[in-house]
Amino acid sequence: MNVAVVGASSSGLYTSILLKRKHPDWGVFVFDRNTRPGRKLCATGNGHCNVLNRDLSANYFNNVPFMETMVEKYPYSRLEETLHSWGILTFSMGSLVYPLTYSATAYTTFLYNYAMSLGVVFQFSENVDSYEADKQITLYTETGKRKFDKVIFATGGKSQKSLGSDGSMFDVFEQHGYHTTSLFPGLCPIKVSERVKPLSGLRHKAKVSAYANGNLIYEETGEVLFKADGLSGIAIFNAQRVISRLSGAPKVTIFLDLFPDYSVADLNKLFEIARKANPGMFLDAIMEKPWKQYLFGSFEIVDESELSSLAKRLKNLSFHYAGSYGFEFSQVTLGGVPLSDLDEHFAGKKEKNVIFVGETLDIDGKCGGYNLSWCLMSALQVVEGL
Ligand SMILES: Cc1cc2nc3c(=O)[nH]c(=O)nc-3n(C[C@H](O)[C@H](O)[C@H](O)COP(=O)(O)OP(=O)(O)OC[C@H]3O[C@@H](n4cnc5c(N)ncnc54)[C@H](O)[C@@H]3O)c2cc1C
């Protein structure tokens, strides 16, 4: 049996290792258009690779009913055990799990070298343009055509195309009758209508609350990064992922509570103490200088009425959503090949020897190791069926 895996990043590496461990006598050939494996994997977790999350719940993914069955079958312990059985050591920071090397590059290199040691054959700089499905599957690349018994597409979505996946394969899948769902950028910074340029570069802990037409749709506390025309940070990414899926273009407002651990009354008391102690400098003890310009339009003079409402304002800053930063800045693509076109092991209902894994499928998770968890879960599910 000869199997081709198209895509040598997270899910392609996981799948090829699992496959070769299960069937050492099968030929497993991995193709990638990039010149080296796992370019996106190397960029994960700010270069540290947040590989899993101990708090694995279906609620952190789209398609919750389907993910409930997957999480029951592949709970965190099973995913961790799988990596451990390959010799990969991990550690956790809170619920976030990283490789012990704390290096996405070292993790990628480990997977690649381990796959090669098992006998997986890699071919880089090989772009798969199309395929034909008959008794065998013919892959067409720029250098010619190759026949395989099965093909597994681990070609990702269309986020950050400089790292390899540009979404072009979805056109090919559509030509074969797959009903690719609409694609949206997920987990990315957002643009806001307000003029936040003075805050550009600042970071602040905040409770982020996103409302659509007045209804709360997402809430999370985390560090918010201010950009020249928008907001970023994990809580914002997660809110954006929810906003992206809203239909009917509702009016979306993001509220930031910059002091979620204090009530307005507590903050007022604290401000009063600081003001009495040092009237000329108390604002500098509360916030970085650019905030003064943003809130009061000036660095210096602040009148009494503005000061009395300061605590309330800092706990309820509102920003109007004006779009996302797009696929080029998104960590994951929302949408993909729908599960309804596939059997339980993600093989085409009409093309039994064409299989899909990872981000190519219409499953995505929030920030925190959930998308790489999905890559591993889906690879386990694919290989179970082979
Ligand atoms: C900056 C960044 C940080 C992230 N951090 C995390 C994190 O810490 N934790 C987490 O869980 N998730 C994280 N993610 C998300 C995670 O990286 C992805 O969900 C995951 O890599 C998807 O894996 P994949 O193998 O399915 O697809 P991809 O990683 O996109 O890989 C697809 C591969 O297929 C190749 N390919 C595509 N089309 C073709 C073709 N026609 N011919 C040949 N080759 C082709 C591409 O070159 C690519 O190598 C992050 C994403 C980004 C962008």
The ligand as an ORCA input file, in Angstrom:
! r2SCAN-3c Opt
* xyz 0 1
  C       1.465     32.495     13.995
  C       0.652     31.287     14.372
  C       0.727     30.813     15.668
  C      -0.036     29.690     16.037
  N       0.111     29.187     17.289
  C      -0.590     28.078     17.665
  C      -0.375     27.483     18.935
  O       0.506     27.888     19.707
  N      -1.151     26.405     19.250
  C      -2.092     25.876     18.392
  O      -2.778     24.930     18.755
  N      -2.259     26.397     17.150
  C      -1.517     27.464     16.767
  N      -1.662     27.974     15.494
  C      -2.563     27.264     14.542
  C      -1.847     26.009     13.974
  O      -0.551     26.353     13.566
  C      -2.603     25.433     12.799
  O      -3.919     25.165     13.187
  C      -1.939     24.142     12.316
  O      -0.606     24.382     11.918
  C      -2.702     23.535     11.153
  O      -1.949     22.451     10.708
  P      -2.159     21.766      9.289
  O      -1.011     20.836      9.136
  O      -3.522     21.221      9.213
  O      -2.051     22.957      8.243
  P      -0.777     23.895      7.930
  O       0.052     24.031      9.157
  O      -1.302     25.126      7.316
  O       0.057     23.048      6.891
  C      -0.364     22.820      5.581
  C       0.849     22.434      4.775
  O       0.426     22.017      3.479
  C       1.292     22.565      2.507
  N       0.507     22.705      1.273
  C      -0.657     23.385      1.110
  N      -1.106     23.253     -0.139
  C      -0.207     22.477     -0.786
  C      -0.122     21.973     -2.126
  N      -1.058     22.234     -3.044
  N       0.947     21.209     -2.459
  C       1.910     20.932     -1.539
  N       1.869     21.372     -0.266
  C       0.825     22.134      0.098
  C       1.726     23.910      3.078
  O       2.947     24.334      2.533
  C       1.830     23.571      4.571
  O       3.121     23.182      4.935
  C      -0.907     29.065     15.087
  C      -0.968     29.555     13.793
  C      -0.192     30.657     13.428
  C      -0.253     31.145     12.007
*
